[in-house]
Amino acid sequence: MTYTRLRAYQEWELAAGHAENTRTDRFELLMRAEHDIGELTRATEPKITRWLANPGWSTSTRATYWGHLHSYLVWCLKTGMIDKDPMINLPRPKVPKRAPRPAPADSYARIMDQAEDLWRISATLARYAGLRASEIARLKRSDVDETTIRVKGKGGRVDTLPAHPAIWALVRDLPDGHLVVGPRGVAYSPAGISHAFGTRVRAMGLPRPLGLHMLRHAYATTLLRGKEHGGAGANLRVTQELMRHASPATTAVYTQVTDEERRRAVLDLAA
């Protein structure tokens, strides 16, 4: 009954025009929540609160999960499956603005030297194309050629990005299908690939936390950093396009100023 109800909700989302990525991620999350909490149409506020209070989750993760649960339960309320919204008194977690956390260059170098091919590909797609974990999980060999990468991103949009030679060198000889698959040959879910990558790099002894998103951060900060400081010297607008941000204000967060850049600026002042 639970599975049938969740599928009906998926159909409603499709009819409402929600993006495929959103529908897939939400379905996976709701199945997980039903496993942990029990049937969601019978879930109480204390049970949902306890689940969202998982100490292992970041505020951003809680906010995302809150949104998925809330959307589903509002649908259940409107369709008469429940009498009241058990989350009505549970506010959405407020996500603080955070500075980017780019992965250190030596961490990427160790992954490329010591990790298996699937994690070398994942790390390179994040580091040299700025792909999100969900985008890496869905990317197929047919989406990449020597010059371009076709990416299905947020909101169902499809973008064509330049392919760095480092990416092409890793994937050109791979067979058709998903570029990153698990031990049994099955593609990872977006959450699954993030977890598996984190587990692998911790096993390598790399400092915590180190995730695919930090390699994406390194991509953005390196694009914006001046060539004299080892970056690409790209302007904000170009970086916004490559990162696929809706607003340049989001991209501007990555305009980090290093200690060396500060020192050079002061030394360059006219006497």
Rosetta blueprint (number, residue, H / E / L):
1 M L
2 T H
3 Y H
4 T H
5 R H
6 L H
7 R H
8 A H
9 Y H
10 Q H
11 E H
12 W H
13 E H
14 L H
15 A H
16 A L
17 G L
18 H L
19 A L
20 E H
21 N H
22 T H
23 R H
24 T H
25 D H
26 R H
27 F H
28 E H
29 L H
30 L H
31 M H
32 R H
33 A H
34 E H
35 H H
36 D H
37 I H
38 G L
39 E L
40 L H
41 T H
42 R H
43 A L
44 T L
45 E H
46 P H
47 K H
48 I H
49 T H
50 R H
51 W H
52 L H
53 A L
54 N L
55 P L
56 G L
57 W L
58 S L
59 T H
60 S H
61 T H
62 R H
63 A H
64 T H
65 Y H
66 W H
67 G H
68 H H
69 L H
70 H H
71 S H
72 Y H
73 L H
74 V H
75 W H
76 C H
77 L H
78 K H
79 T L
80 G L
81 M L
82 I L
83 D L
84 K L
85 D L
86 P L
87 M L
88 I L
89 N L
90 L L
91 P L
92 R L
93 P L
94 K L
95 V L
96 P L
97 K L
98 R L
99 A L
100 P L
101 R L
102 P L
103 A L
104 P L
105 A H
106 D H
107 S H
108 Y H
109 A H
110 R H
111 I H
112 M H
113 D H
114 Q H
115 A L
116 E L
117 D H
118 L H
119 W H
120 R H
121 I H
122 S H
123 A H
124 T H
125 L H
126 A H
127 R H
128 Y H
129 A H
130 G L
131 L L
132 R L
133 A H
134 S H
135 E H
136 I H
137 A H
138 R H
139 L L
140 K E
141 R H
142 S H
143 D H
144 V E
145 D L
146 E L
147 T L
148 T E
149 I E
150 R E
151 V E
152 K E
153 G L
154 K H
155 G H
156 G H
157 R L
158 V E
159 D E
160 T E
161 L E
162 P E
163 A L
164 H L
165 P H
166 A H
167 I H
168 W H
169 A H
170 L H
171 V H
172 R L
173 D L
174 L L
175 P L
176 D L
177 G L
178 H E
179 L L
180 V L
181 V E
182 G L
183 P L
184 R L
185 G L
186 V L
187 A E
188 Y L
189 S L
190 P H
191 A H
192 G H
193 I H
194 S H
195 H H
196 A H
197 F H
198 G H
199 T H
200 R H
201 V H
202 R H
203 A H
204 M L
205 G L
206 L L
207 P L
208 R L
209 P L
210 L L
211 G L
212 L H
213 H H
214 M H
215 L H
216 R H
217 H H
218 A H
219 Y H
220 A H
221 T H
222 T H
223 L H
224 L H
225 R L
226 G L
227 K H
228 E H
229 H H
230 G L
231 G L
232 A L
233 G L
234 A L
235 N L
236 L H
237 R H
238 V H
239 T H
240 Q H
241 E H
242 L H
243 M H
244 R L
245 H L
246 A L
247 S L
248 P H
249 A H
250 T H
251 T H
252 A H
253 V L
254 Y L
255 T L
256 Q L
257 V L
258 T L
259 D H
260 E H
261 E H
262 R H
263 R H
264 R H
265 A H
266 V H
267 L H
268 D L
269 L L
270 A L
271 A L
